[in-house]
Every structure is written in structure tokens, then in C-alpha cells.
Amino acid sequence: MTQPVFLPQEATEAQRRTILAYSFAAGEAEEAIVAPETRAIYDQYVRGECTLEQATKQAMSIYPLPKKSPKNKSPNRQSTTPAAPRRKAQNRLNSEICPRSNLM
């Protein structure tokens, strides 16, 4: 396996540890929970065993992606406001804000 290449600001283990401390603190300030498994993966980055990109990819693989919900699955589902009245209301609003007589 090839040795990972790091940027100057993440060249030392101490720098990488500081980067992750700030990152974890920012997430926790937003009420994120950093799982022990995630910390273990990022410790590989701190030790210089992988790049931050590789660690992030591995950490994200732990969590399943949300399933996409089908759009408008029900054939009976309709918009609450028909398109024509919406369009008329928007045109009326536009003419009140910017009458055509002021444009000429």
C-alpha cells in the first residue's frame, strides 16, 4: 500500500488531530453525535494511515442512504390550487407591482 500524501496544513499527526477536534466540535455544537465507529475510522487518518478523503468515504459507508420516496404515487392526488387561478393571481400581482404603463 502506498503512503498517503497530505497537505502542508495536515502534515503532522498533531495537525490532523487538531483538524478533527475542530470538526467534531463543530458537529457536536449542531447536536450531531459522533459514533465510536466513526471516531475509530478518523483515528486512522490521524495516525497517517489514510487520507481525510479516504476516511470520510469509509465513515460515510457506515450509514445507509435514505430511501427516495416516489413522487405523486397516488393518481388521485392533485394540487390544492389549480394552475390557471394561480397564474391569474401572479399576473395581477405583477401588474400591480410593475404596471406596463410605467415601463414605456
ABEGO torsion letter per residue (X at the ends): XBBBBBBAAAABAAAAAAAAAAAAAAAAAAGBBBBAAAAAAAAAAAAGABBAAAAAAAAAAABBBBBBBBBGABAABBBABBAAAAAAAAAAAAAAABBAAAAX
